């Protein structure tokens, strides 16, 4: 349960929330954490970026049940943005890292 006064993606766009949540769940099932998925699945360090092609390939490999094109648009932080970072996918992860803590999802 979230604190009063907070808005989450599900409040604004339930479909986008489902697309992103299911993708993150699949990454978690396969790799354990988003950090490990980024490193072992996408072969990127925390400062690296992934492309639309990377997202499409990951969806195919994971057996993602939804529209991968829609997912990619949901992961873009602004229309037309070509690269996605780990911080775009999980801003809370970014804040945790900035404080110098290990991230585990």
Backbone atoms as SQL, in Angstrom:
CREATE TABLE atoms (id INTEGER PRIMARY KEY, chain TEXT, resi INTEGER, resn TEXT, atom TEXT, x REAL, y REAL, z REAL);
INSERT INTO atoms VALUES
  (1, 'A', 1, 'UNK', 'N', 0.845, -1.179, 0.000),
  (2, 'A', 1, 'UNK', 'CA', 0.000, 0.000, 0.000),
  (3, 'A', 1, 'UNK', 'C', 0.890, 1.242, 0.000),
  (4, 'A', 2, 'UNK', 'N', 0.561, 2.192, -0.851),
  (5, 'A', 2, 'UNK', 'CA', 1.381, 3.397, -0.945),
  (6, 'A', 2, 'UNK', 'C', 0.844, 4.476, -0.014),
  (7, 'A', 3, 'UNK', 'N', 1.718, 5.385, 0.392),
  (8, 'A', 3, 'UNK', 'CA', 1.297, 6.466, 1.280),
  (9, 'A', 3, 'UNK', 'C', 0.274, 7.377, 0.594),
  (10, 'A', 4, 'UNK', 'N', -0.609, 7.991, 1.355),
  (11, 'A', 4, 'UNK', 'CA', -1.582, 8.921, 0.774),
  (12, 'A', 4, 'UNK', 'C', -0.868, 10.061, 0.040),
  (13, 'A', 5, 'UNK', 'N', -1.460, 10.504, -1.051),
  (14, 'A', 5, 'UNK', 'CA', -0.894, 11.611, -1.798),
  (15, 'A', 5, 'UNK', 'C', 0.043, 11.214, -2.911),
  (16, 'A', 6, 'UNK', 'N', 0.364, 9.936, -3.045),
  (17, 'A', 6, 'UNK', 'CA', 1.239, 9.465, -4.107),
  (18, 'A', 6, 'UNK', 'C', 0.409, 8.943, -5.271),
  (19, 'A', 7, 'UNK', 'N', 0.896, 9.208, -6.452),
  (20, 'A', 7, 'UNK', 'CA', 0.261, 8.696, -7.660),
  (21, 'A', 7, 'UNK', 'C', 1.234, 7.716, -8.297),
  (22, 'A', 8, 'UNK', 'N', 0.718, 6.585, -8.755),
  (23, 'A', 8, 'UNK', 'CA', 1.580, 5.608, -9.423),
  (24, 'A', 8, 'UNK', 'C', 1.106, 5.420, -10.862),
  (25, 'A', 9, 'UNK', 'N', 1.893, 4.722, -11.634),
  (26, 'A', 9, 'UNK', 'CA', 1.586, 4.512, -13.039),
  (27, 'A', 9, 'UNK', 'C', 0.224, 3.855, -13.223),
  (28, 'A', 10, 'UNK', 'N', -0.134, 2.934, -12.365),
  (29, 'A', 10, 'UNK', 'CA', -1.422, 2.243, -12.485),
  (30, 'A', 10, 'UNK', 'C', -2.593, 3.218, -12.391),
  (31, 'A', 11, 'UNK', 'N', -2.420, 4.306, -11.641),
  (32, 'A', 11, 'UNK', 'CA', -3.473, 5.314, -11.545),
  (33, 'A', 11, 'UNK', 'C', -3.642, 6.078, -12.852),
  (34, 'A', 12, 'UNK', 'N', -2.550, 6.305, -13.538),
  (35, 'A', 12, 'UNK', 'CA', -2.567, 7.111, -14.757),
  (36, 'A', 12, 'UNK', 'C', -2.791, 6.289, -16.017),
  (37, 'A', 13, 'UNK', 'N', -2.189, 5.095, -16.058),
  (38, 'A', 13, 'UNK', 'CA', -2.251, 4.265, -17.261),
  (39, 'A', 13, 'UNK', 'C', -2.141, 2.795, -16.860),
  (40, 'A', 14, 'UNK', 'N', -3.277, 2.171, -16.536),
  (41, 'A', 14, 'UNK', 'CA', -3.237, 0.772, -16.081),
  (42, 'A', 14, 'UNK', 'C', -2.599, -0.185, -17.084),
  (43, 'A', 15, 'UNK', 'N', -2.802, 0.046, -18.376),
  (44, 'A', 15, 'UNK', 'CA', -2.199, -0.835, -19.380),
  (45, 'A', 15, 'UNK', 'C', -0.679, -0.724, -19.349),
  (46, 'A', 16, 'UNK', 'N', -0.158, 0.494, -19.296),
  (47, 'A', 16, 'UNK', 'CA', 1.297, 0.691, -19.232),
  (48, 'A', 16, 'UNK', 'C', 1.859, 0.036, -17.975),
  (49, 'A', 17, 'UNK', 'N', 1.151, 0.165, -16.868),
  (50, 'A', 17, 'UNK', 'CA', 1.602, -0.457, -15.626),
  (51, 'A', 17, 'UNK', 'C', 1.702, -1.973, -15.786),
  (52, 'A', 18, 'UNK', 'N', 0.709, -2.573, -16.439),
  (53, 'A', 18, 'UNK', 'CA', 0.730, -4.018, -16.672),
  (54, 'A', 18, 'UNK', 'C', 1.897, -4.416, -17.574),
  (55, 'A', 19, 'UNK', 'N', 2.102, -3.667, -18.665),
  (56, 'A', 19, 'UNK', 'CA', 3.179, -3.990, -19.594),
  (57, 'A', 19, 'UNK', 'C', 4.544, -3.940, -18.909),
  (58, 'A', 20, 'UNK', 'N', 4.789, -2.871, -18.174),
  (59, 'A', 20, 'UNK', 'CA', 6.083, -2.697, -17.511),
  (60, 'A', 20, 'UNK', 'C', 6.239, -3.699, -16.363),
  (61, 'A', 21, 'UNK', 'N', 5.209, -3.862, -15.563),
  (62, 'A', 21, 'UNK', 'CA', 5.284, -4.792, -14.423),
  (63, 'A', 21, 'UNK', 'C', 5.556, -6.219, -14.875),
  (64, 'A', 22, 'UNK', 'N', 4.861, -6.651, -15.921),
  (65, 'A', 22, 'UNK', 'CA', 5.075, -8.016, -16.411),
  (66, 'A', 22, 'UNK', 'C', 6.498, -8.190, -16.957),
  (67, 'A', 23, 'UNK', 'N', 7.010, -7.176, -17.640),
  (68, 'A', 23, 'UNK', 'CA', 8.386, -7.238, -18.145),
  (69, 'A', 23, 'UNK', 'C', 9.383, -7.332, -16.996),
  (70, 'A', 24, 'UNK', 'N', 9.204, -6.478, -15.986),
  (71, 'A', 24, 'UNK', 'CA', 10.111, -6.511, -14.836),
  (72, 'A', 24, 'UNK', 'C', 10.003, -7.832, -14.081),
  (73, 'A', 25, 'UNK', 'N', 8.801, -8.376, -13.992),
  (74, 'A', 25, 'UNK', 'CA', 8.630, -9.682, -13.342),
  (75, 'A', 25, 'UNK', 'C', 9.396, -10.776, -14.089),
  (76, 'A', 26, 'UNK', 'N', 9.307, -10.766, -15.424),
  (77, 'A', 26, 'UNK', 'CA', 10.039, -11.756, -16.213),
  (78, 'A', 26, 'UNK', 'C', 11.545, -11.602, -16.045),
  (79, 'A', 27, 'UNK', 'N', 12.014, -10.363, -16.045),
  (80, 'A', 27, 'UNK', 'CA', 13.447, -10.134, -15.813),
  (81, 'A', 27, 'UNK', 'C', 13.847, -10.656, -14.438),
  (82, 'A', 28, 'UNK', 'N', 13.005, -10.386, -13.433),
  (83, 'A', 28, 'UNK', 'CA', 13.283, -10.854, -12.076),
  (84, 'A', 28, 'UNK', 'C', 13.312, -12.372, -11.970),
  (85, 'A', 29, 'UNK', 'N', 12.363, -13.019, -12.648),
  (86, 'A', 29, 'UNK', 'CA', 12.326, -14.480, -12.628),
  (87, 'A', 29, 'UNK', 'C', 13.572, -15.079, -13.277),
  (88, 'A', 30, 'UNK', 'N', 14.009, -14.480, -14.364),
  (89, 'A', 30, 'UNK', 'CA', 15.154, -15.019, -15.110),
  (90, 'A', 30, 'UNK', 'C', 16.485, -14.676, -14.451),
  (91, 'A', 31, 'UNK', 'N', 16.631, -13.431, -13.967),
  (92, 'A', 31, 'UNK', 'CA', 17.939, -12.966, -13.516),
  (93, 'A', 31, 'UNK', 'C', 18.029, -12.677, -12.018),
  (94, 'A', 32, 'UNK', 'N', 16.917, -12.559, -11.336),
  (95, 'A', 32, 'UNK', 'CA', 16.943, -12.293, -9.901),
  (96, 'A', 32, 'UNK', 'C', 16.762, -10.824, -9.562),
  (97, 'A', 33, 'UNK', 'N', 17.570, -9.963, -10.136),
  (98, 'A', 33, 'UNK', 'CA', 17.470, -8.529, -9.877),
  (99, 'A', 33, 'UNK', 'C', 17.577, -7.772, -11.197),
  (100, 'A', 34, 'UNK', 'N', 17.130, -6.532, -11.169),
  (101, 'A', 34, 'UNK', 'CA', 17.261, -5.697, -12.354),
  (102, 'A', 34, 'UNK', 'C', 18.732, -5.450, -12.670),
  (103, 'A', 35, 'UNK', 'N', 19.552, -5.277, -11.657),
  (104, 'A', 35, 'UNK', 'CA', 20.990, -5.087, -11.877),
  (105, 'A', 35, 'UNK', 'C', 21.590, -6.278, -12.634),
  (106, 'A', 36, 'UNK', 'N', 21.244, -7.492, -12.213),
  (107, 'A', 36, 'UNK', 'CA', 21.770, -8.683, -12.886),
  (108, 'A', 36, 'UNK', 'C', 21.198, -8.821, -14.300),
  (109, 'A', 37, 'UNK', 'N', 19.938, -8.462, -14.472),
  (110, 'A', 37, 'UNK', 'CA', 19.348, -8.498, -15.812),
  (111, 'A', 37, 'UNK', 'C', 20.064, -7.519, -16.724),
  (112, 'A', 38, 'UNK', 'N', 20.383, -6.360, -16.183),
  (113, 'A', 38, 'UNK', 'CA', 21.080, -5.347, -16.983),
  (114, 'A', 38, 'UNK', 'C', 22.460, -5.852, -17.389),
  (115, 'A', 39, 'UNK', 'N', 23.159, -6.452, -16.432),
  (116, 'A', 39, 'UNK', 'CA', 24.519, -6.935, -16.688),
  (117, 'A', 39, 'UNK', 'C', 24.530, -8.208, -17.527),
  (118, 'A', 40, 'UNK', 'N', 23.759, -9.212, -17.116),
  (119, 'A', 40, 'UNK', 'CA', 23.831, -10.530, -17.751),
  (120, 'A', 40, 'UNK', 'C', 22.885, -10.684, -18.945),
  (121, 'A', 41, 'UNK', 'N', 21.752, -10.030, -18.886),
  (122, 'A', 41, 'UNK', 'CA', 20.784, -10.146, -19.968),
  (123, 'A', 41, 'UNK', 'C', 21.026, -9.156, -21.100),
  (124, 'A', 42, 'UNK', 'N', 21.285, -7.907, -20.731),
  (125, 'A', 42, 'UNK', 'CA', 21.511, -6.873, -21.736),
  (126, 'A', 42, 'UNK', 'C', 22.995, -6.612, -21.989),
  (127, 'A', 43, 'UNK', 'N', 23.861, -7.203, -21.168),
  (128, 'A', 43, 'UNK', 'CA', 25.317, -7.052, -21.300),
  (129, 'A', 43, 'UNK', 'C', 25.740, -5.584, -21.227),
  (130, 'A', 44, 'UNK', 'N', 25.174, -4.894, -20.234),
  (131, 'A', 44, 'UNK', 'CA', 25.476, -3.478, -20.016),
  (132, 'A', 44, 'UNK', 'C', 25.935, -3.271, -18.585),
  (133, 'A', 45, 'UNK', 'N', 26.794, -2.275, -18.392),
  (134, 'A', 45, 'UNK', 'CA', 27.100, -1.868, -17.026),
  (135, 'A', 45, 'UNK', 'C', 26.016, -0.871, -16.614),
  (136, 'A', 46, 'UNK', 'N', 25.970, -0.468, -15.346),
  (137, 'A', 46, 'UNK', 'CA', 24.894, 0.427, -14.899),
  (138, 'A', 46, 'UNK', 'C', 24.828, 1.757, -15.655),
  (139, 'A', 47, 'UNK', 'N', 25.898, 2.117, -16.342),
  (140, 'A', 47, 'UNK', 'CA', 25.902, 3.384, -17.072),
  (141, 'A', 47, 'UNK', 'C', 25.568, 3.188, -18.551),
  (142, 'A', 48, 'UNK', 'N', 25.379, 1.943, -18.976),
  (143, 'A', 48, 'UNK', 'CA', 25.078, 1.648, -20.364),
  (144, 'A', 48, 'UNK', 'C', 23.606, 1.855, -20.689),
  (145, 'A', 49, 'UNK', 'N', 23.311, 1.845, -21.968),
  (146, 'A', 49, 'UNK', 'CA', 21.949, 2.043, -22.450),
  (147, 'A', 49, 'UNK', 'C', 21.548, 0.886, -23.351),
  (148, 'A', 50, 'UNK', 'N', 20.236, 0.682, -23.474),
  (149, 'A', 50, 'UNK', 'CA', 19.719, -0.323, -24.382),
  (150, 'A', 50, 'UNK', 'C', 18.865, 0.364, -25.449),
  (151, 'A', 51, 'UNK', 'N', 18.696, -0.331, -26.572),
  (152, 'A', 51, 'UNK', 'CA', 17.946, 0.204, -27.693),
  (153, 'A', 51, 'UNK', 'C', 16.609, -0.523, -27.829),
  (154, 'A', 52, 'UNK', 'N', 15.813, -0.053, -28.755),
  (155, 'A', 52, 'UNK', 'CA', 14.547, -0.715, -29.049),
  (156, 'A', 52, 'UNK', 'C', 14.800, -2.170, -29.444),
  (157, 'A', 53, 'UNK', 'N', 15.828, -2.405, -30.247),
  (158, 'A', 53, 'UNK', 'CA', 16.173, -3.765, -30.666),
  (159, 'A', 53, 'UNK', 'C', 16.470, -4.643, -29.455),
  (160, 'A', 54, 'UNK', 'N', 17.193, -4.113, -28.476),
  (161, 'A', 54, 'UNK', 'CA', 17.508, -4.873, -27.258),
  (162, 'A', 54, 'UNK', 'C', 16.234, -5.255, -26.507),
  (163, 'A', 55, 'UNK', 'N', 15.300, -4.320, -26.415),
  (164, 'A', 55, 'UNK', 'CA', 14.036, -4.593, -25.719),
  (165, 'A', 55, 'UNK', 'C', 13.249, -5.664, -26.471),
  (166, 'A', 56, 'UNK', 'N', 13.183, -5.541, -27.797),
  (167, 'A', 56, 'UNK', 'CA', 12.450, -6.523, -28.610),
  (168, 'A', 56, 'UNK', 'C', 13.054, -7.927, -28.452),
  (169, 'A', 57, 'UNK', 'N', 14.378, -8.010, -28.484),
  (170, 'A', 57, 'UNK', 'CA', 15.051, -9.305, -28.332),
  (171, 'A', 57, 'UNK', 'C', 14.822, -9.886, -26.937),
  (172, 'A', 58, 'UNK', 'N', 14.867, -9.042, -25.921),
  (173, 'A', 58, 'UNK', 'CA', 14.632, -9.515, -24.554),
  (174, 'A', 58, 'UNK', 'C', 13.207, -10.043, -24.411),
  (175, 'A', 59, 'UNK', 'N', 12.254, -9.321, -24.985),
  (176, 'A', 59, 'UNK', 'CA', 10.861, -9.766, -24.911),
  (177, 'A', 59, 'UNK', 'C', 10.691, -11.131, -25.569),
  (178, 'A', 60, 'UNK', 'N', 11.300, -11.313, -26.720),
  (179, 'A', 60, 'UNK', 'CA', 11.211, -12.602, -27.420),
  (180, 'A', 60, 'UNK', 'C', 11.855, -13.709, -26.593),
  (181, 'A', 61, 'UNK', 'N', 13.025, -13.445, -26.044),
  (182, 'A', 61, 'UNK', 'CA', 13.752, -14.455, -25.271),
  (183, 'A', 61, 'UNK', 'C', 13.029, -14.824, -23.975),
  (184, 'A', 62, 'UNK', 'N', 12.332, -13.858, -23.384),
  (185, 'A', 62, 'UNK', 'CA', 11.650, -14.078, -22.112),
  (186, 'A', 62, 'UNK', 'C', 10.238, -14.638, -22.294),
  (187, 'A', 63, 'UNK', 'N', 9.752, -14.667, -23.517),
  (188, 'A', 63, 'UNK', 'CA', 8.381, -15.107, -23.745),
  (189, 'A', 63, 'UNK', 'C', 7.367, -14.074, -23.266),
  (190, 'A', 64, 'UNK', 'N', 7.692, -12.815, -23.434),
  (191, 'A', 64, 'UNK', 'CA', 6.822, -11.707, -23.021),
  (192, 'A', 64, 'UNK', 'C', 5.484, -11.815, -23.748),
  (193, 'A', 65, 'UNK', 'N', 4.389, -11.802, -23.013),
  (194, 'A', 65, 'UNK', 'CA', 3.067, -12.091, -23.579),
  (195, 'A', 65, 'UNK', 'C', 2.352, -10.882, -24.176),
  (196, 'A', 66, 'UNK', 'N', 2.938, -9.705, -24.057),
  (197, 'A', 66, 'UNK', 'CA', 2.267, -8.491, -24.519),
  (198, 'A', 66, 'UNK', 'C', 2.991, -7.911, -25.737),
  (199, 'A', 67, 'UNK', 'N', 2.507, -6.780, -26.188),
  (200, 'A', 67, 'UNK', 'CA', 3.060, -6.084, -27.345),
  (201, 'A', 67, 'UNK', 'C', 4.384, -5.405, -26.959),
  (202, 'A', 68, 'UNK', 'N', 5.481, -5.915, -27.484),
  (203, 'A', 68, 'UNK', 'CA', 6.807, -5.384, -27.142),
  (204, 'A', 68, 'UNK', 'C', 6.986, -3.948, -27.628),
  (205, 'A', 69, 'UNK', 'N', 6.333, -3.584, -28.724),
  (206, 'A', 69, 'UNK', 'CA', 6.399, -2.198, -29.221),
  (207, 'A', 69, 'UNK', 'C', 5.783, -1.242, -28.206),
  (208, 'A', 70, 'UNK', 'N', 4.629, -1.626, -27.659),
  (209, 'A', 70, 'UNK', 'CA', 3.979, -0.789, -26.645),
  (210, 'A', 70, 'UNK', 'C', 4.854, -0.690, -25.398),
  (211, 'A', 71, 'UNK', 'N', 5.451, -1.809, -25.006),
  (212, 'A', 71, 'UNK', 'CA', 6.347, -1.792, -23.852),
  (213, 'A', 71, 'UNK', 'C', 7.471, -0.795, -24.075),
  (214, 'A', 72, 'UNK', 'N', 8.098, -0.853, -25.234),
  (215, 'A', 72, 'UNK', 'CA', 9.201, 0.058, -25.522),
  (216, 'A', 72, 'UNK', 'C', 8.757, 1.511, -25.383),
  (217, 'A', 73, 'UNK', 'N', 7.580, 1.828, -25.910),
  (218, 'A', 73, 'UNK', 'CA', 7.078, 3.204, -25.787),
  (219, 'A', 73, 'UNK', 'C', 6.841, 3.570, -24.320),
  (220, 'A', 74, 'UNK', 'N', 6.423, 2.601, -23.525),
  (221, 'A', 74, 'UNK', 'CA', 6.214, 2.856, -22.090),
  (222, 'A', 74, 'UNK', 'C', 7.538, 3.109, -21.369),
  (223, 'A', 75, 'UNK', 'N', 8.597, 2.477, -21.823),
  (224, 'A', 75, 'UNK', 'CA', 9.896, 2.624, -21.176),
  (225, 'A', 75, 'UNK', 'C', 10.621, 3.906, -21.585),
  (226, 'A', 76, 'UNK', 'N', 10.238, 4.489, -22.717),
  (227, 'A', 76, 'UNK', 'CA', 10.857, 5.742, -23.152),
  (228, 'A', 76, 'UNK', 'C', 10.445, 6.852, -22.183),
  (229, 'A', 77, 'UNK', 'N', 11.405, 7.624, -21.725),
  (230, 'A', 77, 'UNK', 'CA', 11.083, 8.706, -20.794),
  (231, 'A', 77, 'UNK', 'C', 10.602, 9.953, -21.508),
  (232, 'A', 78, 'UNK', 'N', 10.801, 10.002, -22.814),
  (233, 'A', 78, 'UNK', 'CA', 10.248, 11.091, -23.627),
  (234, 'A', 78, 'UNK', 'C', 10.061, 10.562, -25.052),
  (235, 'A', 79, 'UNK', 'N', 9.061, 11.068, -25.746),
  (236, 'A', 79, 'UNK', 'CA', 8.817, 10.578, -27.110),
  (237, 'A', 79, 'UNK', 'C', 10.051, 10.750, -27.994),
  (238, 'A', 80, 'UNK', 'N', 10.361, 9.721, -28.735),
  (239, 'A', 80, 'UNK', 'CA', 11.493, 9.774, -29.650),
  (240, 'A', 80, 'UNK', 'C', 12.845, 9.448, -29.034),
  (241, 'A', 81, 'UNK', 'N', 12.895, 9.309, -27.715),
  (242, 'A', 81, 'UNK', 'CA', 14.166, 8.965, -27.076),
  (243, 'A', 81, 'UNK', 'C', 14.610, 7.597, -27.574),
  (244, 'A', 82, 'UNK', 'N', 15.845, 7.487, -28.020),
  (245, 'A', 82, 'UNK', 'CA', 16.336, 6.263, -28.654),
  (246, 'A', 82, 'UNK', 'C', 16.949, 5.261, -27.677),
  (247, 'A', 83, 'UNK', 'N', 17.514, 5.731, -26.584),
  (248, 'A', 83, 'UNK', 'CA', 18.206, 4.859, -25.640),
  (249, 'A', 83, 'UNK', 'C', 17.499, 4.862, -24.290),
  (250, 'A', 84, 'UNK', 'N', 17.490, 3.710, -23.650),
  (251, 'A', 84, 'UNK', 'CA', 16.875, 3.550, -22.336),
  (252, 'A', 84, 'UNK', 'C', 17.950, 3.123, -21.354),
  (253, 'A', 85, 'UNK', 'N', 17.955, 3.733, -20.191),
  (254, 'A', 85, 'UNK', 'CA', 18.919, 3.386, -19.152),
  (255, 'A', 85, 'UNK', 'C', 18.229, 2.610, -18.040),
  (256, 'A', 86, 'UNK', 'N', 19.025, 2.002, -17.184),
  (257, 'A', 86, 'UNK', 'CA', 18.467, 1.288, -16.038),
  (258, 'A', 86, 'UNK', 'C', 17.705, 2.260, -15.136),
  (259, 'A', 87, 'UNK', 'N', 18.151, 3.508, -15.106),
  (260, 'A', 87, 'UNK', 'CA', 17.500, 4.513, -14.279),
  (261, 'A', 87, 'UNK', 'C', 16.155, 4.925, -14.852),
  (262, 'A', 88, 'UNK', 'N', 15.988, 4.817, -16.165),
  (263, 'A', 88, 'UNK', 'CA', 14.685, 5.085, -16.772),
  (264, 'A', 88, 'UNK', 'C', 13.676, 4.022, -16.347),
  (265, 'A', 89, 'UNK', 'N', 14.136, 2.799, -16.247),
  (266, 'A', 89, 'UNK', 'CA', 13.254, 1.685, -15.909),
  (267, 'A', 89, 'UNK', 'C', 12.906, 1.679, -14.430),
  (268, 'A', 90, 'UNK', 'N', 13.866, 2.042, -13.593),
  (269, 'A', 90, 'UNK', 'CA', 13.633, 1.993, -12.151),
  (270, 'A', 90, 'UNK', 'C', 14.276, 3.191, -11.465),
  (271, 'A', 91, 'UNK', 'N', 13.557, 4.323, -11.424),
  (272, 'A', 91, 'UNK', 'CA', 14.123, 5.527, -10.785),
  (273, 'A', 91, 'UNK', 'C', 14.490, 5.322, -9.311),
  (274, 'A', 92, 'UNK', 'N', 13.761, 4.473, -8.605),
  (275, 'A', 92, 'UNK', 'CA', 14.088, 4.220, -7.196),
  (276, 'A', 92, 'UNK', 'C', 15.452, 3.574, -7.081),
  (277, 'A', 93, 'UNK', 'N', 15.780, 2.719, -8.021),
  (278, 'A', 93, 'UNK', 'CA', 17.092, 2.080, -8.074),
  (279, 'A', 93, 'UNK', 'C', 18.167, 3.155, -8.185),
  (280, 'A', 94, 'UNK', 'N', 17.917, 4.140, -9.006),
  (281, 'A', 94, 'UNK', 'CA', 18.866, 5.235, -9.197),
  (282, 'A', 94, 'UNK', 'C', 19.112, 5.984, -7.889),
  (283, 'A', 95, 'UNK', 'N', 18.038, 6.292, -7.188),
  (284, 'A', 95, 'UNK', 'CA', 18.197, 7.025, -5.925),
  (285, 'A', 95, 'UNK', 'C', 18.978, 6.195, -4.905),
  (286, 'A', 96, 'UNK', 'N', 18.714, 4.895, -4.856),
  (287, 'A', 96, 'UNK', 'CA', 19.423, 4.009, -3.930),
  (288, 'A', 96, 'UNK', 'C', 20.906, 3.974, -4.259),
  (289, 'A', 97, 'UNK', 'N', 21.219, 3.846, -5.551),
  (290, 'A', 97, 'UNK', 'CA', 22.618, 3.817, -5.980),
  (291, 'A', 97, 'UNK', 'C', 23.335, 5.116, -5.642),
  (292, 'A', 98, 'UNK', 'N', 22.668, 6.241, -5.858),
  (293, 'A', 98, 'UNK', 'CA', 23.284, 7.540, -5.588),
  (294, 'A', 98, 'UNK', 'C', 23.652, 7.678, -4.112),
  (295, 'A', 99, 'UNK', 'N', 22.905, 6.994, -3.248),
  (296, 'A', 99, 'UNK', 'CA', 23.224, 7.039, -1.821),
  (297, 'A', 99, 'UNK', 'C', 24.336, 6.058, -1.465),
  (298, 'A', 100, 'UNK', 'N', 24.821, 5.296, -2.456),
  (299, 'A', 100, 'UNK', 'CA', 25.943, 4.398, -2.230),
  (300, 'A', 100, 'UNK', 'C', 25.564, 3.018, -1.747),
  (301, 'A', 101, 'UNK', 'N', 24.295, 2.665, -1.845),
  (302, 'A', 101, 'UNK', 'CA', 23.846, 1.354, -1.390),
  (303, 'A', 101, 'UNK', 'C', 23.743, 0.380, -2.564),
  (304, 'A', 102, 'UNK', 'N', 23.938, -0.898, -2.276),
  (305, 'A', 102, 'UNK', 'CA', 23.717, -1.934, -3.276),
  (306, 'A', 102, 'UNK', 'C', 22.216, -2.020, -3.545),
  (307, 'A', 103, 'UNK', 'N', 21.881, -2.353, -4.764),
  (308, 'A', 103, 'UNK', 'CA', 20.493, -2.436, -5.159),
  (309, 'A', 103, 'UNK', 'C', 20.094, -3.886, -5.308),
  (310, 'A', 104, 'UNK', 'N', 19.018, -4.278, -4.675),
  (311, 'A', 104, 'UNK', 'CA', 18.470, -5.617, -4.823),
  (312, 'A', 104, 'UNK', 'C', 16.984, -5.536, -4.975),
  (313, 'A', 105, 'UNK', 'N', 16.454, -6.134, -6.039),
  (314, 'A', 105, 'UNK', 'CA', 15.008, -6.056, -6.290),
  (315, 'A', 105, 'UNK', 'C', 14.372, -7.390, -6.055);
